[in-house]
Amino acid sequence: MSVGALPQASRARSMVDFYLTTMRTQIQTQFQYRAATYMYTLGMVAEPTIYLVVWTTIADAHGGSVEGIGPGQFAAYYIVWTLVRTMNIVFTPFGWEERIREGQLSAQLLRPLHPVHYDLGWFAGHKVPWLVMYLPIAVVLSLIFHPTLDPRPVEVVVFLIAIWGAYLIRSLNHFVLGMVTIWTTRASAVFQVWFLAELLLSGRLVPLPLMPQWSQTLAAWLPFKWTFYFPIESLVGSMSTAELVGGLGMQLLWTAIGVLMVAGSWRLSVRHYSAVGN
Amino acid sequence: MRTGRSVCFGLVPGVVEVDGLMKVFRVPEREAGLRASLRGLVNRTWREVRAVDGISFTIDPGEVVGFLGPNGAGKTTTLKMLSGLLYPTAGEVRVLGHVPSKRERDYLRRMTLVMGNRNQLQWDLPALDSFELNRAIYRLPREDFARTRDELIELLDIGDLVRKPVRNLSLGERMKVEIVGSLLHLPQVLFLDEPTIGLDVTMQKRIRSFVAEYNQRYDATVLLTSHYMADVEALCRRVIVVHHGRILFDGDLVALTDRFAAHKTIEAVLADGERITLQVPKAETSRATAQLLAENEVHDLTVEDPPIEDVIEQVFISS
């Protein structure tokens, strides 16, 4: 066989093959660290459980509800929150410094595939073991906190789409954010501001209806809400079908913005990249 | 000084064509100490470093070329520009007809850059899983991929290594596995940056013979940097010597020695067992040898060029 003569599979088929192979590889990696995965899953549950206990206590102190949200709704919100949070785990912008220093970015740049595909495939596989392990925990939490959860079929369908939409939006945003590291080696301060904004305006810390009106208005113009609050509410809330479809439309819009941002900033960043690591 | 071939953009296409290639890095600079740190907050000073300073060369199909120079000479920076990792400040580069900085998929599928300290393998999994990932990345049909993979595994004799988790492999074993991973798509051009760094002699030899075999079997073009002259002597007929980002020599390895080796070493073992070593100017070699033979009863005699390391050092001194 002559060199460089290997034929290629078709593009669409090979992309599906790439994603499945990457996910499979990552699932295998996760199983190498079973103890770490257990601990991480427990850690993931701790945060919403704390929020849940706090809000349930506040609701009880206010005669059973806060702004019309009762303990059962809080329970549903934070149990689904954990599922959405797990889906929302993507490559952190903080990891870009190591990615550059250790030569991983250089290795990825040498491959005939945009690195964002690698991140998407990798973290899609990453969450499969977590989701599997979270489901029994969710059952236990449900038995303890009695969530009010009675979704319509359309809500379940929208939720299943929305959690992947949230994953895409967050992946693309973090990819753009991580590229700041190519321009300045100490980009952590920028990331901290971003994460603080996300914490407050996404529905992660507090369900958005409990926030002041001005911050709800602000949240509507930013991507964060569509990565936490919308997927959760699509399952636990009482949104109309039009609102559900509109929410998916907003996710599509933010995905498109993310794709454009990645494409544009990637072109500039690669040109600036100095391959300072390996 | 350039003694090698000229660059022929558009006339005789080489696999690698480089013309006036330059890379300038802008690096921050400051003195040590707290005062300098505070000053740097408001008034940062920068310095321009010309890592590669207008080099030109062409490499023909199937050539194996040694790219030599001391640390900081610009070797790795050049390889990174040739592979599309770095964007050149000035000059033109074409590899296999592509401009590397455009990073076209068709180009990336036809080349590889192997760096001695690069890690493209999944740390926790056997290398076979990483190979499988490369198959998907390079969109290789399964049958072709399996055939190439098995062929390369056999060539480097790593059948027992590829089933162990990568974290359990030694440095040398990992390097061999890395090399196979980098070649699964059968690249036409190999940029090898210190492929034998940190390896023991046996491992170095194995990798050398593997590169030679790959070059022969697939008629691949190879540009190789190494601080181990044994790598260069075993693989390269042609060398390009760079220093401070400029080419000092481009030509046959033999010509390098002829041009820059000022001395030859004569070693003689006399009849009484005494061993004599003489270093004589090259022009004096015949006369000194004749004199040695006439004045002594010699049992054994060798005349050698100086080690290639010394020759290259001489190139740097003369520059």
Interface residues (C-beta under 8 A of the other chain):
Chain A: M1 S2 V3 G4 A5 L6 P7 Q8 A9 R11 S14 D17 F18 L20 T21 T22 T25 Q28 T29 Q32 Y33 E102 G103 Q104 S106 A107 L109 L110 R111 P112 L113 V270 R271 H272 Y273 S274 A275 N278
Chain B: F25 K80 S83 G84 L85 L86 Y87 S101 R103 R105 D106 L108 R109 R110 T112 L113 M115 N117 R118 N119 Q120 Q122 D124 L125 D129 S130 E132 L133 R135 A136 I137 Y138 R139 L140 P141 D144 F145 R147 T148 P165 H185 L186 P187 Q188 Y218 D219 A220
